């Protein structure tokens, strides 16, 4: 017959995922998933825009893309503030120094690229002479003067940064799955809604 500590040890080793431990705060999780959904809709809108010739539909989809980008920028600013303020549960203490460094660099790199994509989009709109208004209500300043050559360059950078962001998101998803299925450390569970 096994003693209680042996049973407990056996149960831990056979469960699919170790205890979640700390979950990220509700606001942190909400912002994470809201950002993911906003990016998904924004990318879908701009890709669908390329499949239609209907001018009104193209204009509406581009404006939707812009507004979602601005919402992502606001969510990003709040997320960075929360991270700097220590509002994230630490799930890196069991990773070791190298993996902890990789996780930290990966998160900041994703934040940086996400910021670059959104700010390049804002600058691109300004270079096209389009004056943005957040949620069509709050006028935003132009970040560059209208300039069609600059707009072409910014468009290239915006698209390149967007593809880089999507690659980072794919790596982020793979890392979350690696944590869940191979490390079984509760990192993914700590960020899931609910």
VEXDOTI-481180 format. One line per field, with one value per residue: chain; x, y, z of N, C-alpha, C, CB in turn; residue in three letters. Coordinates in nm, 2 decimals. Each point is the difference from the previous one (the first is absolute). Glycine has a CB too. Example, Ala and Ser with C-alpha at 12.3 -4.5 7.8 and 13.67 -1.06 7.14 Angstrom:
2
c: (A, A)
n_east: (1.32, 0.15)
n_north: (-0.57, 0.23)
n_up: (0.78, -0.19)
ca_east: (-0.09, 0.09)
ca_north: (0.12, 0.11)
ca_up: (0.00, 0.00)
c_east: (0.09, -0.08)
c_north: (0.12, 0.11)
c_up: (0.00, 0.08)
cb_east: (-0.19, 0.12)
cb_north: (-0.12, -0.06)
cb_up: (0.12, -0.22)
r: (ALA, SER)
END
This chain:
194
c: (A, A, A, A, A, A, A, A, A, A, A, A, A, A, A, A, A, A, A, A, A, A, A, A, A, A, A, A, A, A, A, A, A, A, A, A, A, A, A, A, A, A, A, A, A, A, A, A, A, A, A, A, A, A, A, A, A, A, A, A, A, A, A, A, A, A, A, A, A, A, A, A, A, A, A, A, A, A, A, A, A, A, A, A, A, A, A, A, A, A, A, A, A, A, A, A, A, A, A, A, A, A, A, A, A, A, A, A, A, A, A, A, A, A, A, A, A, A, A, A, A, A, A, A, A, A, A, A, A, A, A, A, A, A, A, A, A, A, A, A, A, A, A, A, A, A, A, A, A, A, A, A, A, A, A, A, A, A, A, A, A, A, A, A, A, A, A, A, A, A, A, A, A, A, A, A, A, A, A, A, A, A, A, A, A, A, A, A, A, A, A, A, A, A)
n_east: (0.08, 0.15, 0.08, -0.26, 0.29, -0.09, -0.27, 0.15, 0.19, -0.24, -0.14, 0.26, 0.04, -0.31, -0.04, -0.01, 0.15, 0.20, -0.26, -0.07, 0.19, -0.15, -0.28, 0.20, -0.15, -0.26, 0.20, 0.18, -0.23, -0.11, 0.27, 0.04, -0.26, 0.01, 0.26, -0.13, -0.24, 0.17, 0.16, -0.26, -0.12, 0.27, 0.04, -0.30, 0.02, 0.25, -0.10, -0.27, 0.16, 0.11, -0.31, -0.11, 0.06, -0.19, 0.17, -0.17, 0.20, 0.25, -0.13, -0.06, 0.29, 0.15, -0.18, 0.05, 0.31, -0.03, -0.15, 0.19, 0.25, -0.14, -0.06, 0.31, 0.07, -0.18, 0.12, 0.30, -0.05, -0.11, 0.25, 0.21, -0.16, 0.01, 0.31, 0.07, -0.18, 0.18, -0.28, 0.21, -0.11, 0.34, -0.11, 0.34, 0.00, 0.04, 0.22, 0.27, 0.10, -0.12, -0.30, 0.04, 0.12, -0.24, -0.22, 0.14, 0.03, -0.30, -0.12, 0.18, -0.06, -0.31, 0.04, 0.16, -0.21, -0.25, 0.14, 0.05, -0.31, -0.08, 0.22, -0.04, -0.32, 0.07, 0.19, -0.22, -0.20, 0.21, 0.06, -0.32, 0.01, -0.11, -0.05, 0.04, -0.28, 0.15, -0.27, 0.01, 0.12, 0.29, 0.06, 0.24, 0.17, -0.02, 0.20, 0.05, -0.09, -0.23, 0.27, -0.19, 0.29, -0.12, -0.22, 0.23, 0.14, -0.26, -0.08, 0.28, -0.04, -0.30, 0.10, 0.24, -0.17, -0.22, 0.22, 0.11, -0.29, -0.02, 0.28, -0.10, -0.27, 0.17, 0.17, -0.26, -0.10, 0.27, 0.01, -0.29, 0.08, 0.26, -0.17, -0.19, 0.20, 0.27, -0.06, -0.27, 0.05, -0.34, 0.12, -0.29, -0.14, 0.10, -0.19, -0.29, -0.19, -0.04)
n_north: (-0.12, 0.23, 0.10, 0.17, 0.01, -0.23, 0.15, 0.26, -0.15, -0.13, 0.28, 0.14, -0.24, 0.02, 0.34, 0.01, 0.19, -0.05, 0.10, 0.20, 0.02, 0.22, -0.04, 0.22, 0.17, -0.12, 0.19, -0.23, -0.15, 0.26, 0.06, -0.29, 0.02, 0.31, -0.07, -0.24, 0.17, 0.23, -0.21, -0.13, 0.26, 0.10, -0.25, 0.01, 0.30, -0.06, -0.27, 0.13, 0.24, -0.22, -0.09, 0.31, 0.13, 0.09, 0.32, -0.11, -0.24, 0.19, 0.19, -0.23, -0.12, 0.28, 0.06, -0.29, 0.06, 0.26, -0.13, -0.24, 0.20, 0.15, -0.27, -0.07, 0.28, -0.06, -0.28, 0.12, 0.20, -0.23, -0.19, 0.22, 0.05, -0.30, -0.03, 0.23, -0.12, -0.30, -0.06, -0.29, -0.21, 0.02, -0.22, 0.08, -0.18, -0.24, 0.18, -0.07, 0.30, -0.10, 0.03, 0.29, 0.11, -0.12, 0.16, 0.28, -0.01, -0.08, 0.25, 0.20, -0.13, 0.04, 0.30, 0.06, -0.11, 0.15, 0.28, -0.06, -0.05, 0.28, 0.19, -0.10, 0.07, 0.29, 0.04, -0.10, 0.23, 0.22, -0.09, 0.03, 0.33, -0.21, 0.26, -0.32, 0.10, -0.22, -0.15, 0.18, 0.20, 0.08, 0.22, -0.23, 0.27, -0.07, -0.22, 0.19, 0.28, -0.16, -0.18, -0.15, -0.06, -0.06, -0.20, -0.19, -0.02, -0.07, -0.24, -0.14, 0.03, -0.12, -0.27, -0.05, 0.01, -0.22, -0.22, 0.06, -0.05, -0.28, -0.10, 0.08, -0.17, -0.26, 0.03, 0.03, -0.28, -0.15, 0.11, -0.11, -0.29, -0.01, 0.05, -0.25, -0.24, 0.03, 0.11, -0.17, 0.36, 0.02, 0.16, -0.06, 0.04, 0.31, 0.08, -0.17, 0.26, -0.08)
n_up: (0.00, -0.20, 0.29, -0.08, -0.14, -0.20, -0.07, -0.06, -0.20, -0.17, -0.05, -0.12, -0.21, -0.12, -0.04, -0.31, 0.20, 0.26, 0.13, -0.25, 0.26, -0.01, -0.18, -0.13, 0.24, -0.13, -0.13, -0.12, -0.15, -0.13, -0.15, -0.12, -0.15, -0.10, -0.16, -0.14, -0.11, -0.13, -0.18, -0.12, -0.11, -0.13, -0.18, -0.10, -0.11, -0.18, -0.14, -0.09, -0.14, -0.22, -0.10, -0.10, -0.28, 0.27, -0.04, 0.24, 0.06, 0.00, 0.22, 0.20, 0.00, 0.06, 0.26, 0.12, -0.02, 0.17, 0.24, 0.05, 0.02, 0.24, 0.16, -0.02, 0.14, 0.25, 0.05, 0.00, 0.24, 0.18, -0.05, 0.09, 0.27, 0.07, -0.04, 0.19, 0.24, 0.01, -0.22, -0.04, 0.23, 0.01, -0.24, 0.07, 0.30, -0.22, -0.21, 0.17, 0.03, -0.27, 0.06, 0.13, -0.28, -0.18, 0.17, -0.04, -0.31, -0.05, 0.15, -0.15, -0.30, 0.05, 0.09, -0.27, -0.20, 0.14, -0.03, -0.30, -0.07, 0.12, -0.12, -0.30, 0.03, 0.08, -0.25, -0.21, 0.08, -0.04, -0.30, -0.09, 0.11, 0.27, 0.21, 0.15, 0.10, 0.23, -0.15, -0.32, 0.27, -0.03, -0.28, 0.03, -0.01, -0.31, 0.16, -0.27, -0.10, -0.13, -0.09, -0.26, 0.11, 0.29, -0.13, -0.12, 0.28, 0.16, -0.19, 0.07, 0.31, 0.00, -0.12, 0.19, 0.26, -0.11, -0.03, 0.29, 0.12, -0.14, 0.12, 0.30, -0.02, -0.07, 0.27, 0.19, -0.09, 0.06, 0.30, 0.06, -0.10, 0.19, 0.26, -0.07, -0.06, 0.18, 0.28, 0.06, 0.06, -0.01, -0.29, -0.10, 0.28, 0.01, -0.27, 0.05, -0.01, 0.29)
ca_east: (-0.08, 0.08, -0.02, -0.06, 0.09, 0.02, -0.12, 0.00, 0.11, -0.04, -0.11, 0.06, 0.07, -0.09, -0.10, 0.04, 0.07, 0.02, -0.09, 0.02, 0.06, -0.06, -0.05, 0.01, -0.12, -0.11, 0.02, 0.11, -0.05, -0.09, 0.08, 0.07, -0.09, -0.06, 0.10, 0.00, -0.12, 0.01, 0.10, -0.06, -0.10, 0.07, 0.06, -0.10, -0.06, 0.09, 0.02, -0.13, 0.00, 0.08, -0.08, -0.12, 0.02, -0.11, 0.06, -0.05, 0.04, 0.15, 0.02, -0.05, 0.10, 0.12, -0.03, 0.00, 0.14, 0.07, -0.06, 0.05, 0.14, 0.01, -0.04, 0.11, 0.10, -0.04, 0.01, 0.14, 0.05, -0.04, 0.08, 0.13, -0.01, -0.02, 0.13, 0.10, -0.05, 0.00, -0.14, 0.00, 0.04, 0.12, 0.00, 0.13, 0.09, 0.04, 0.05, 0.14, 0.04, -0.01, -0.13, -0.06, 0.05, -0.07, -0.14, -0.01, 0.04, -0.11, -0.11, 0.03, 0.01, -0.13, -0.06, 0.07, -0.05, -0.14, 0.00, 0.05, -0.10, -0.11, 0.05, 0.02, -0.13, -0.04, 0.08, -0.04, -0.12, 0.04, 0.07, -0.10, -0.08, -0.12, 0.00, -0.07, -0.08, -0.02, -0.14, -0.06, -0.04, 0.12, 0.10, 0.14, 0.10, 0.08, 0.13, 0.09, -0.07, -0.05, 0.11, -0.03, 0.12, 0.02, -0.11, 0.04, 0.10, -0.06, -0.08, 0.09, 0.04, -0.11, -0.03, 0.12, -0.02, -0.12, 0.04, 0.09, -0.08, -0.07, 0.10, 0.02, -0.12, 0.00, 0.10, -0.06, -0.10, 0.07, 0.06, -0.10, -0.03, 0.12, -0.02, -0.11, 0.01, 0.13, 0.05, -0.12, 0.03, -0.11, 0.01, -0.12, -0.12, 0.00, -0.04, -0.13, -0.12, -0.08)
ca_north: (0.12, 0.12, 0.10, 0.12, 0.08, -0.08, 0.01, 0.14, 0.01, -0.07, 0.08, 0.11, -0.04, -0.06, 0.10, 0.05, 0.13, 0.04, 0.11, 0.13, 0.10, 0.14, 0.04, 0.14, 0.07, 0.00, 0.11, -0.05, -0.10, 0.06, 0.08, -0.10, -0.06, 0.11, 0.03, -0.11, 0.01, 0.12, -0.03, -0.10, 0.07, 0.10, -0.07, -0.06, 0.11, 0.06, -0.11, -0.01, 0.12, -0.02, -0.09, 0.06, 0.12, 0.09, 0.11, 0.02, -0.11, 0.02, 0.11, -0.04, -0.10, 0.07, 0.07, -0.10, -0.04, 0.12, 0.01, -0.12, 0.03, 0.10, -0.07, -0.08, 0.09, 0.03, -0.13, -0.02, 0.09, -0.04, -0.13, 0.03, 0.06, -0.11, -0.08, 0.08, 0.01, -0.13, -0.06, -0.13, -0.11, -0.05, -0.14, -0.03, -0.03, -0.14, -0.02, 0.01, 0.13, 0.02, 0.01, 0.12, 0.11, -0.01, 0.04, 0.14, 0.06, -0.03, 0.09, 0.14, 0.01, 0.00, 0.14, 0.10, -0.01, 0.04, 0.14, 0.05, -0.01, 0.09, 0.14, 0.01, 0.02, 0.14, 0.08, -0.03, 0.08, 0.15, 0.02, 0.01, 0.12, -0.04, 0.05, -0.10, 0.03, -0.12, -0.03, 0.11, 0.11, 0.08, 0.03, -0.03, 0.08, -0.06, -0.02, 0.05, 0.08, -0.08, -0.02, -0.13, -0.08, -0.06, -0.09, -0.12, -0.06, -0.05, -0.12, -0.12, -0.03, -0.04, -0.14, -0.08, -0.01, -0.08, -0.14, -0.04, -0.02, -0.13, -0.10, 0.00, -0.05, -0.15, -0.05, 0.01, -0.11, -0.12, 0.00, -0.03, -0.15, -0.07, 0.00, -0.08, -0.14, -0.06, 0.04, -0.02, 0.09, 0.09, 0.13, 0.02, 0.01, 0.12, 0.10, -0.03, 0.07, -0.08)
ca_up: (0.00, -0.01, 0.10, -0.06, -0.08, -0.12, -0.09, -0.05, -0.11, -0.12, -0.06, -0.07, -0.12, -0.11, -0.05, -0.13, 0.03, 0.14, 0.05, -0.07, 0.09, -0.02, -0.13, -0.03, 0.04, -0.10, -0.10, -0.08, -0.09, -0.10, -0.09, -0.09, -0.10, -0.08, -0.10, -0.09, -0.09, -0.08, -0.10, -0.09, -0.08, -0.08, -0.11, -0.08, -0.07, -0.10, -0.11, -0.08, -0.08, -0.12, -0.08, -0.06, -0.08, 0.05, 0.07, 0.13, 0.08, 0.02, 0.09, 0.14, 0.05, 0.04, 0.12, 0.11, 0.03, 0.07, 0.13, 0.08, 0.03, 0.11, 0.12, 0.04, 0.06, 0.14, 0.08, 0.01, 0.10, 0.13, 0.03, 0.04, 0.13, 0.10, 0.01, 0.07, 0.13, 0.07, 0.01, -0.07, 0.08, -0.05, -0.03, -0.05, 0.10, -0.02, -0.14, -0.01, -0.04, -0.15, -0.04, 0.06, -0.08, -0.12, 0.02, 0.02, -0.12, -0.09, 0.03, -0.04, -0.14, -0.06, 0.03, -0.08, -0.14, 0.00, 0.00, -0.13, -0.10, 0.02, -0.02, -0.14, -0.06, 0.03, -0.08, -0.14, -0.02, -0.01, -0.12, -0.11, 0.02, 0.07, 0.14, 0.08, 0.12, 0.08, 0.00, -0.08, 0.09, 0.05, -0.10, 0.03, -0.08, -0.11, 0.05, -0.11, -0.10, -0.12, -0.10, -0.06, 0.00, 0.13, 0.02, -0.06, 0.09, 0.12, -0.03, 0.00, 0.14, 0.08, -0.05, 0.05, 0.14, 0.02, -0.02, 0.12, 0.12, -0.01, 0.03, 0.14, 0.05, -0.02, 0.09, 0.13, 0.02, 0.02, 0.13, 0.10, -0.01, 0.05, 0.15, 0.04, -0.03, 0.02, 0.14, 0.09, 0.11, 0.04, -0.05, -0.09, 0.08, 0.08, -0.09, -0.06, 0.07, 0.09)
c_east: (0.09, -0.04, -0.06, 0.10, 0.03, -0.11, 0.00, 0.10, -0.04, -0.11, 0.06, 0.07, -0.09, -0.10, 0.05, 0.08, 0.01, -0.09, 0.04, 0.07, -0.07, -0.05, 0.03, -0.13, -0.10, 0.03, 0.11, -0.05, -0.10, 0.07, 0.07, -0.09, -0.07, 0.10, 0.01, -0.12, 0.01, 0.10, -0.06, -0.10, 0.07, 0.07, -0.10, -0.06, 0.09, 0.03, -0.13, -0.01, 0.07, -0.07, -0.12, 0.04, -0.10, 0.06, -0.05, 0.04, 0.15, 0.02, -0.04, 0.10, 0.13, -0.02, -0.01, 0.14, 0.07, -0.05, 0.04, 0.15, 0.01, -0.04, 0.12, 0.11, -0.03, 0.01, 0.15, 0.06, -0.04, 0.07, 0.14, 0.00, -0.02, 0.12, 0.10, -0.04, -0.01, -0.13, 0.00, 0.05, 0.13, -0.01, 0.13, 0.10, 0.05, 0.07, 0.15, 0.04, -0.01, -0.14, -0.08, 0.03, -0.08, -0.14, -0.01, 0.03, -0.12, -0.12, 0.02, 0.02, -0.14, -0.07, 0.06, -0.05, -0.15, -0.01, 0.05, -0.11, -0.11, 0.04, 0.04, -0.13, -0.05, 0.08, -0.04, -0.13, 0.03, 0.07, -0.09, -0.09, -0.13, 0.02, -0.08, -0.07, -0.03, -0.15, -0.08, -0.05, 0.12, 0.10, 0.14, 0.09, 0.06, 0.14, 0.11, -0.09, -0.04, 0.11, -0.01, 0.12, 0.03, -0.11, 0.03, 0.10, -0.06, -0.09, 0.08, 0.04, -0.12, -0.03, 0.11, -0.02, -0.12, 0.04, 0.09, -0.09, -0.08, 0.09, 0.02, -0.12, 0.00, 0.10, -0.06, -0.10, 0.07, 0.07, -0.11, -0.04, 0.12, -0.01, -0.11, 0.02, 0.13, 0.05, -0.11, 0.01, -0.11, 0.01, -0.11, -0.13, -0.01, -0.05, -0.14, -0.11, -0.07, 0.04)
c_north: (0.12, 0.10, 0.12, 0.08, -0.08, 0.01, 0.14, 0.01, -0.07, 0.08, 0.11, -0.04, -0.05, 0.10, 0.06, 0.13, 0.02, 0.11, 0.13, 0.09, 0.13, 0.01, 0.14, 0.08, 0.01, 0.10, -0.04, -0.10, 0.06, 0.08, -0.10, -0.05, 0.10, 0.04, -0.11, 0.01, 0.12, -0.02, -0.09, 0.07, 0.10, -0.06, -0.06, 0.11, 0.05, -0.10, -0.01, 0.13, -0.02, -0.09, 0.06, 0.13, 0.11, 0.11, 0.03, -0.10, 0.02, 0.12, -0.04, -0.10, 0.07, 0.08, -0.09, -0.05, 0.11, 0.01, -0.11, 0.02, 0.10, -0.06, -0.09, 0.08, 0.04, -0.12, -0.02, 0.09, -0.04, -0.13, 0.03, 0.06, -0.11, -0.09, 0.08, 0.02, -0.13, -0.07, -0.14, -0.10, -0.06, -0.15, -0.05, -0.05, -0.15, -0.02, 0.00, 0.13, 0.02, 0.01, 0.12, 0.12, -0.01, 0.05, 0.15, 0.08, -0.02, 0.09, 0.14, 0.02, 0.00, 0.14, 0.10, -0.01, 0.04, 0.15, 0.06, -0.01, 0.10, 0.15, 0.02, 0.02, 0.14, 0.10, -0.01, 0.08, 0.14, 0.03, 0.00, 0.12, -0.03, 0.04, -0.10, 0.06, -0.13, -0.03, 0.10, 0.12, 0.09, 0.02, -0.03, 0.09, -0.08, -0.02, 0.03, 0.08, -0.09, 0.00, -0.14, -0.09, -0.07, -0.10, -0.14, -0.08, -0.06, -0.12, -0.13, -0.04, -0.06, -0.15, -0.10, -0.02, -0.09, -0.15, -0.05, -0.02, -0.13, -0.12, -0.02, -0.06, -0.16, -0.06, 0.00, -0.11, -0.14, -0.01, -0.03, -0.15, -0.08, 0.00, -0.09, -0.15, -0.07, 0.04, -0.03, 0.09, 0.10, 0.14, 0.04, 0.02, 0.13, 0.12, -0.02, 0.07, -0.09, 0.00)
c_up: (0.00, 0.11, -0.07, -0.08, -0.13, -0.10, -0.06, -0.11, -0.12, -0.07, -0.08, -0.13, -0.11, -0.04, -0.13, 0.02, 0.15, 0.04, -0.06, 0.10, -0.01, -0.14, -0.02, 0.05, -0.12, -0.10, -0.10, -0.10, -0.10, -0.10, -0.10, -0.10, -0.09, -0.11, -0.10, -0.10, -0.09, -0.11, -0.11, -0.10, -0.09, -0.12, -0.10, -0.09, -0.12, -0.11, -0.08, -0.09, -0.14, -0.10, -0.07, -0.07, 0.04, 0.08, 0.14, 0.10, 0.04, 0.10, 0.14, 0.06, 0.04, 0.13, 0.12, 0.04, 0.08, 0.15, 0.09, 0.03, 0.11, 0.14, 0.05, 0.06, 0.14, 0.09, 0.02, 0.11, 0.14, 0.04, 0.04, 0.14, 0.11, 0.02, 0.08, 0.15, 0.08, 0.01, -0.07, 0.10, -0.06, -0.02, -0.05, 0.10, -0.01, -0.13, 0.00, -0.06, -0.15, -0.05, 0.05, -0.09, -0.14, 0.01, 0.01, -0.13, -0.10, 0.02, -0.04, -0.15, -0.06, 0.03, -0.09, -0.15, -0.01, 0.00, -0.13, -0.11, 0.02, -0.03, -0.15, -0.08, 0.01, -0.09, -0.15, -0.03, -0.01, -0.13, -0.12, 0.02, 0.07, 0.14, 0.09, 0.12, 0.08, 0.02, -0.07, 0.08, 0.04, -0.11, 0.05, -0.09, -0.12, 0.05, -0.11, -0.10, -0.11, -0.11, -0.06, -0.01, 0.13, 0.03, -0.06, 0.09, 0.13, -0.02, -0.01, 0.14, 0.08, -0.04, 0.05, 0.15, 0.04, -0.02, 0.11, 0.12, -0.01, 0.02, 0.15, 0.07, -0.01, 0.10, 0.14, 0.02, 0.01, 0.13, 0.11, -0.01, 0.06, 0.15, 0.04, -0.01, 0.03, 0.14, 0.10, 0.12, 0.03, -0.06, -0.09, 0.08, 0.07, -0.09, -0.06, 0.07, 0.09, 0.15)
cb_east: (-0.19, 0.02, 0.19, -0.16, 0.10, 0.14, -0.12, -0.07, 0.17, 0.05, -0.16, 0.03, 0.19, 0.03, -0.08, -0.20, -0.09, 0.24, -0.03, -0.21, 0.23, 0.16, -0.19, 0.16, 0.14, -0.16, -0.07, 0.16, 0.02, -0.17, 0.02, 0.14, -0.04, -0.13, 0.13, 0.12, -0.13, -0.05, 0.19, 0.03, -0.17, 0.03, 0.19, -0.05, -0.12, 0.10, 0.16, -0.11, -0.01, 0.20, 0.08, -0.14, 0.09, -0.17, 0.04, -0.20, -0.17, 0.05, -0.05, -0.24, -0.11, 0.07, -0.12, -0.23, 0.01, 0.02, -0.19, -0.17, 0.06, -0.05, -0.24, -0.05, 0.05, -0.16, -0.21, 0.01, -0.02, -0.23, -0.14, 0.07, -0.10, -0.24, -0.05, 0.05, -0.13, 0.19, -0.10, 0.04, -0.24, 0.13, -0.24, -0.04, -0.11, -0.19, -0.20, 0.02, 0.16, 0.21, 0.00, 0.01, 0.23, 0.15, -0.05, 0.07, 0.25, 0.08, -0.06, 0.11, 0.22, -0.02, -0.03, 0.20, 0.17, -0.06, 0.05, 0.24, 0.04, -0.10, 0.09, 0.21, -0.05, -0.06, 0.19, 0.11, -0.13, 0.03, 0.20, 0.01, 0.10, -0.05, 0.03, 0.17, -0.10, 0.22, 0.04, -0.07, -0.19, -0.04, -0.16, -0.06, 0.05, -0.14, -0.09, 0.16, 0.13, -0.24, 0.15, -0.17, 0.10, 0.10, -0.16, -0.04, 0.17, 0.01, -0.16, 0.08, 0.18, -0.10, -0.12, 0.15, 0.11, -0.15, -0.02, 0.19, -0.03, -0.15, 0.11, 0.15, -0.13, -0.05, 0.19, 0.02, -0.16, 0.04, 0.17, -0.09, -0.14, 0.14, 0.08, -0.15, -0.16, 0.05, 0.15, -0.02, 0.23, -0.02, 0.25, 0.12, 0.01, 0.19, 0.24, 0.09, -0.03, -0.04)
cb_north: (-0.12, -0.03, -0.08, 0.01, 0.10, -0.15, -0.16, 0.09, 0.01, -0.22, -0.07, 0.12, -0.06, -0.22, 0.04, -0.10, 0.09, -0.08, -0.12, -0.03, -0.12, 0.10, -0.18, -0.05, 0.14, -0.07, 0.17, 0.05, -0.17, 0.02, 0.19, -0.07, -0.19, 0.08, 0.12, -0.15, -0.11, 0.14, 0.03, -0.18, -0.03, 0.14, -0.06, -0.18, 0.07, 0.14, -0.12, -0.13, 0.14, 0.03, -0.18, -0.10, -0.13, -0.19, 0.10, 0.11, -0.16, -0.08, 0.16, 0.03, -0.18, 0.01, 0.18, -0.08, -0.14, 0.12, 0.12, -0.15, -0.05, 0.18, 0.00, -0.16, 0.09, 0.17, -0.10, -0.07, 0.18, 0.10, -0.12, 0.04, 0.21, 0.00, -0.11, 0.12, 0.19, 0.09, 0.23, 0.10, -0.06, 0.18, 0.01, 0.17, 0.16, -0.08, 0.12, -0.25, 0.00, -0.12, -0.25, -0.10, 0.00, -0.20, -0.22, -0.03, -0.04, -0.23, -0.15, 0.03, -0.12, -0.25, -0.07, -0.01, -0.19, -0.21, 0.00, -0.07, -0.25, -0.16, 0.00, -0.14, -0.24, -0.06, -0.02, -0.23, -0.17, 0.00, -0.10, -0.25, 0.09, -0.19, 0.24, -0.16, 0.21, 0.03, -0.12, -0.19, -0.14, -0.10, 0.17, -0.24, 0.14, 0.10, -0.18, -0.20, 0.21, 0.06, 0.15, 0.11, 0.15, 0.22, 0.19, 0.10, 0.16, 0.24, 0.15, 0.07, 0.18, 0.24, 0.09, 0.09, 0.23, 0.19, 0.03, 0.13, 0.25, 0.11, 0.04, 0.20, 0.22, 0.03, 0.08, 0.25, 0.13, 0.00, 0.16, 0.24, 0.05, 0.07, 0.24, 0.20, 0.05, 0.01, 0.18, -0.24, -0.02, -0.13, -0.03, -0.13, -0.25, -0.09, 0.05, -0.22, 0.14, -0.14)
cb_up: (0.12, -0.25, 0.15, 0.18, 0.20, 0.13, 0.14, 0.22, 0.18, 0.12, 0.18, 0.22, 0.15, 0.10, 0.23, -0.11, -0.22, -0.01, 0.22, -0.14, -0.01, 0.17, 0.01, -0.20, 0.16, 0.17, 0.17, 0.19, 0.18, 0.18, 0.17, 0.19, 0.16, 0.19, 0.17, 0.17, 0.18, 0.20, 0.17, 0.17, 0.18, 0.20, 0.15, 0.17, 0.21, 0.18, 0.15, 0.19, 0.22, 0.14, 0.14, 0.18, -0.19, -0.01, -0.22, -0.10, -0.10, -0.23, -0.19, -0.07, -0.14, -0.25, -0.14, -0.08, -0.21, -0.22, -0.10, -0.11, -0.24, -0.17, -0.07, -0.19, -0.23, -0.09, -0.09, -0.24, -0.17, -0.04, -0.16, -0.24, -0.10, -0.07, -0.22, -0.21, -0.08, 0.13, 0.01, -0.22, 0.08, 0.11, -0.06, -0.17, 0.15, 0.14, -0.08, -0.02, 0.19, -0.02, -0.01, 0.24, 0.12, -0.06, 0.11, 0.24, 0.04, -0.02, 0.19, 0.23, 0.00, 0.03, 0.24, 0.15, -0.04, 0.12, 0.24, 0.06, 0.00, 0.17, 0.23, 0.02, 0.04, 0.24, 0.17, 0.01, 0.13, 0.25, 0.10, -0.01, -0.20, -0.16, -0.07, -0.07, -0.11, 0.11, 0.22, -0.15, 0.08, 0.23, -0.11, 0.07, 0.21, -0.18, 0.15, 0.02, 0.06, 0.05, 0.13, -0.13, -0.18, 0.08, 0.00, -0.23, -0.10, 0.08, -0.13, -0.23, -0.02, 0.00, -0.20, -0.18, 0.03, -0.07, -0.25, -0.10, 0.02, -0.16, -0.23, -0.02, -0.05, -0.25, -0.15, -0.01, -0.14, -0.24, -0.08, -0.02, -0.21, -0.20, 0.00, -0.06, -0.17, -0.24, -0.10, -0.08, -0.06, 0.21, 0.01, -0.18, 0.03, 0.14, -0.04, -0.07, -0.20, -0.19)
r: (UNK, UNK, UNK, UNK, UNK, UNK, UNK, UNK, UNK, UNK, UNK, UNK, UNK, UNK, UNK, UNK, UNK, UNK, UNK, UNK, UNK, UNK, UNK, UNK, UNK, UNK, UNK, UNK, UNK, UNK, UNK, UNK, UNK, UNK, UNK, UNK, UNK, UNK, UNK, UNK, UNK, UNK, UNK, UNK, UNK, UNK, UNK, UNK, UNK, UNK, UNK, UNK, UNK, UNK, UNK, UNK, UNK, UNK, UNK, UNK, UNK, UNK, UNK, UNK, UNK, UNK, UNK, UNK, UNK, UNK, UNK, UNK, UNK, UNK, UNK, UNK, UNK, UNK, UNK, UNK, UNK, UNK, UNK, UNK, UNK, UNK, UNK, UNK, UNK, UNK, UNK, UNK, UNK, UNK, UNK, UNK, UNK, UNK, UNK, UNK, UNK, UNK, UNK, UNK, UNK, UNK, UNK, UNK, UNK, UNK, UNK, UNK, UNK, UNK, UNK, UNK, UNK, UNK, UNK, UNK, UNK, UNK, UNK, UNK, UNK, UNK, UNK, UNK, UNK, UNK, UNK, UNK, UNK, UNK, UNK, UNK, UNK, UNK, UNK, UNK, UNK, UNK, UNK, UNK, UNK, UNK, UNK, UNK, UNK, UNK, UNK, UNK, UNK, UNK, UNK, UNK, UNK, UNK, UNK, UNK, UNK, UNK, UNK, UNK, UNK, UNK, UNK, UNK, UNK, UNK, UNK, UNK, UNK, UNK, UNK, UNK, UNK, UNK, UNK, UNK, UNK, UNK, UNK, UNK, UNK, UNK, UNK, UNK, UNK, UNK, UNK, UNK, UNK, UNK)
END
